[in-house]
Amino acid sequence: MSVEFAVKPTLTGERVQLRPFVDDDVAAFQIVLADPEVVRLTGSPPDDELDLARLRAWYGSRNAQIDRLDLAVVDRATGACVGEVVLNDWDPRSRSCNFRTLIGPAGRDRGLGTEAVRLIVGYGFEQLELHRISLEVFAFNPRARRAYEKVGFVAEGVLRQVLRDGDGWVDATVMSILAPEWAAHRGHPRR
């Protein structure tokens, strides 16, 4: 079976639902992307003008992408869109993808991010038949690193001083998870 990114699934966990984007999500992302912590933790340049038309065009085009999977993260307790998960940079020959996520203030510190990572990674291995999923996490984001480790991502190395942060530089850790690892623990590795 080949990887099929054109299908945009709905994945439901105990606390979160991952689903294709809808028009109403744009307002949520206007708030999420204006959060200084999101901007810093993702290494995004600050955007003083979060243009609603630009956000609407970006999120409105995500469901049509055939070489990546972007899904909204919805808090099941409130029904609110609190972030996104993305499998991108697909390499069909090596059956590998990059992973990235962002969770806004309304979705933090309740395990929503960890569950969202587990759901999308499981889908990547079990449905898309990926072999490797990798990511980079900045040194000043231990909360995200813990979430990735809980799901089974393993640190591979450090990219030194990849991001300018104020007057200093920040390292990023490269992490990955492989299909055989996922098959052994299904996102619940032993500690």
C-alpha positions in Angstrom: 0.0 0.0 0.0 1.3 3.5 -0.8 1.2 6.5 1.5 -2.0 8.4 0.9 -1.8 11.9 2.2 -4.9 13.0 0.3 -7.1 11.4 2.9 -7.7 13.7 5.8 -8.9 11.4 8.7 -10.6 12.2 11.9 -8.8 10.6 14.8 -10.4 10.5 18.2 -8.8 9.9 21.5 -9.9 10.3 25.1 -9.1 14.0 25.4 -8.6 15.2 21.8 -9.9 14.8 18.3 -7.7 15.4 15.3 -9.7 16.5 12.3 -9.5 18.3 9.0 -9.6 22.1 9.2 -12.9 24.0 9.0 -13.5 27.7 8.4 -14.2 28.4 12.1 -10.6 27.3 13.0 -9.1 30.4 11.5 -10.3 32.5 14.4 -8.7 30.1 16.9 -5.4 30.2 15.0 -5.5 34.0 15.0 -5.4 33.7 18.8 -2.9 30.8 19.0 -0.4 32.3 16.6 -0.6 35.7 18.4 0.6 33.9 21.7 4.2 35.0 22.4 5.0 31.5 23.9 3.8 29.8 20.7 5.9 32.1 18.6 9.0 31.5 20.7 8.6 27.7 21.1 8.1 27.2 17.4 10.9 29.5 16.4 8.4 31.5 14.3 9.1 35.1 13.5 6.8 37.4 15.3 4.0 38.6 13.1 2.6 41.9 14.2 -0.2 41.7 11.8 -1.9 38.3 11.7 -3.8 38.9 8.5 -7.1 37.1 8.6 -7.2 36.7 4.9 -3.7 35.1 4.8 -4.7 32.7 7.7 -7.9 31.8 5.9 -6.0 31.1 2.7 -3.4 28.9 4.5 -5.8 26.9 6.7 -8.3 26.8 3.9 -5.7 25.0 1.6 -4.5 22.4 4.1 -7.2 19.8 3.3 -6.3 19.9 -0.4 -2.6 19.0 0.2 -1.7 15.6 -1.2 1.9 15.5 0.1 1.4 16.3 3.7 -1.2 15.8 6.5 -2.3 18.8 8.6 -5.0 18.3 11.2 -6.6 20.5 13.8 -6.3 19.5 17.4 -9.7 19.9 19.2 -10.2 19.7 22.9 -13.0 17.2 23.3 -14.0 18.8 26.7 -14.8 22.2 25.1 -15.0 21.5 21.4 -12.4 24.3 20.8 -9.6 24.1 18.3 -6.4 24.4 20.4 -3.7 23.7 17.8 -2.4 21.6 15.0 -0.4 18.5 14.2 1.5 18.1 10.9 3.3 15.3 9.0 5.3 17.0 6.3 8.5 16.8 4.3 7.4 13.4 3.0 10.1 11.2 1.4 8.2 8.4 -0.4 11.3 6.4 -1.2 12.4 6.2 2.5 8.8 6.3 3.8 9.7 9.1 6.2 8.2 12.3 7.3 8.9 15.3 9.5 6.5 16.0 12.4 5.6 19.3 13.9 2.9 20.6 16.2 1.8 23.6 18.0 -0.7 23.9 20.9 -2.1 27.2 22.0 -2.6 28.4 25.6 -6.1 26.8 25.9 -4.6 23.4 25.2 -1.6 23.3 27.5 -0.7 21.3 30.6 -3.5 18.8 30.4 -2.0 16.0 28.3 -3.7 17.1 25.1 -0.5 17.6 23.2 0.9 14.1 24.2 -2.4 12.4 23.1 -2.4 14.4 19.8 1.2 13.3 19.1 0.3 9.7 19.9 -2.7 9.7 17.6 -1.0 11.3 14.6 2.2 9.1 15.0 0.0 6.0 15.3 -1.8 7.0 12.1 1.5 7.6 10.4 2.8 4.1 11.1 -0.4 2.1 11.1 -2.3 3.6 8.2 0.3 5.5 6.1 2.9 2.7 6.6 5.7 5.2 7.3 9.1 3.8 8.5 10.5 6.9 10.3 9.0 10.1 11.7 11.4 12.8 12.9 11.3 16.2 14.5 13.4 18.9 16.0 12.7 20.4 19.4 14.4 23.6 20.8 16.4 23.3 24.0 14.1 25.8 25.7 11.0 23.6 25.2 11.3 20.8 27.7 7.5 20.4 27.9 7.4 19.4 24.2 10.4 17.1 24.5 8.8 15.3 27.4 5.6 14.8 25.3 7.7 13.4 22.5 9.6 11.0 24.8 6.3 9.8 26.3 5.2 8.7 22.9 8.6 7.0 22.1 10.7 9.5 20.2 14.4 9.0 20.8 17.0 11.8 20.8 19.5 11.3 17.9 21.7 14.4 18.2 21.9 18.1 18.7 21.9 20.8 16.1 24.0 23.5 17.7 22.9 27.1 17.8 20.2 26.9 15.2 17.9 29.6 16.4 18.6 33.2 17.5 16.7 33.9 20.7 17.1 37.4 22.0 20.8 37.9 22.5 21.7 34.2 22.6 21.5 31.1 20.5 19.5 28.0 21.0 20.3 24.3 20.2 17.7 21.9 18.8 17.6 18.2 19.5 16.8 15.9 16.5 14.4 13.1 17.6 12.8 10.3 15.8 10.7 7.2 16.1 10.8 4.1 13.9 8.0 1.8 12.8 9.5 -1.2 14.7 9.7 0.8 17.9 6.1 1.9 17.4 5.0 -1.7 16.8 6.7 -2.8 20.0 5.1 -0.2 22.3 2.3 1.6 20.4 3.3 5.0 21.8 3.6 3.8 25.4 7.4 3.0 25.9 8.7 1.7 29.2 10.5 4.4 31.2 
